[in-house]
Amino acid sequence: MKDNQAKYPQLRFKGFTDPWEQRKLGDITKISTGKLDANAMVENGKYDFYTSGIKKYRIDVAAFEGPSITIAGNGATVGYMHLADNKFNAYQRTYVLQEFLVDRSFIFSEIGNKLPKKIKQEARTGNIPYIVMDMLTELKLSIPQNNSEQQKIGSFFKQLDDTIDLHQRKLAKLKELKQGYLQKMFPKNGAKVPELRFAGFADAWEQRKLNEVADIYDGTHQTPKYQDDGVMFLSVENIKNLTSNKFISREAFEDEFKIRPQRGDVLMTRIGDIGTANVVETDEDLAYYVSLALFKSEELNPYFLQASIYAPFVQDQIWKRTLHIAFPKKINKNAIGQVPINIPTLAEQTKIGSFFKQLDDTITLHQRKLEKLQELKKGYLQKMFC
């Protein structure tokens, strides 16, 4: 579509029919940058301090006052935006938008729709990706001529963003809660009992090596020949949900996998991403790559083993045995077997495993809700802007 052609979004609020116009961001708002170094933050400062990260910090001196929009100008979160409503300050690579000729919430959403594409096309990468002033001033936005339509759209997306933020905070709190329980419900280095236990358990835990309580295997070392169907093939990237869109033939599976993952076994990443674990919960045949370690144990509850792997003491022991000079980094199968693990009675294992499984299920549920909301927003952005 040419720039001078009339633009109409696919989905609109009732009562609005006029075409949208195209404007440059620099023509509808004042754009400047902060002046401070990223380390200018002050703990318990009076004002918000925006850097190129997602997190807001604090500072004692304000240089700007809302209503404003801040945009991260570099780093891993380049393009990330905040709505700033009070006095604040900003890092020198953070862009500050003020004095809006168009509804601010609408601009916030439209920038979020257009800027990521612009960054992919033009971002100066080097070692650290960043954007420059003219990338913003020349950014073309499609804007309703009617102020009421701007406000309705802006309000709609602000409410959706607030809901997404709420779910993100809930998810972050659940993950933080899990980390706290992992620290307290497993013995620390040298301890015989954990700080926090279920009622009715008082016996000391026993420390054993993983290869003393589990048989440990790794997957095929052969480069797989993938096909459209057959036996599902798992690798590091599939550890979170143990599903994959890659398959190998039944013949290759029968030939290469004499030891196979079964319900109740545990898989753990050992190359690249190391120490992420999951429990096999299917009776379907599964093939797996050398980057995964397979644990089979008659002495350990699988969900207890999974949680134990995430406990700080075991993670530290895995890290110490990891070959960090290798690329990608890895931990050998024999080294995994030497990792010490603290073990209570099977009854206590079952209690702990069930507790962490329920917590993981809750985290997964909130993660899915968040992903659905993010997909919903993505769909609305495509249909409600042009």
PyMOL commands that set and color helices and strands:
alter all, ss='L'
color gray80, all
select helices_A, chain A and resi 25-28+38-40+104-122+133-137+147-184+210-213+236-238+250-256+302-310+312-320+333-337+346-384
alter helices_A, ss='H'
color red, helices_A
select strands_A, chain A and resi 21-24+30-33+47-50+56-59+64-65+68-72+81-84+87-90+94-98+140-143+206-209+215-218+231-234+247-248+266-270+274-279+286-288+292-296+340-343
alter strands_A, ss='S'
color yellow, strands_A
deselect
rebuild
show_as cartoon
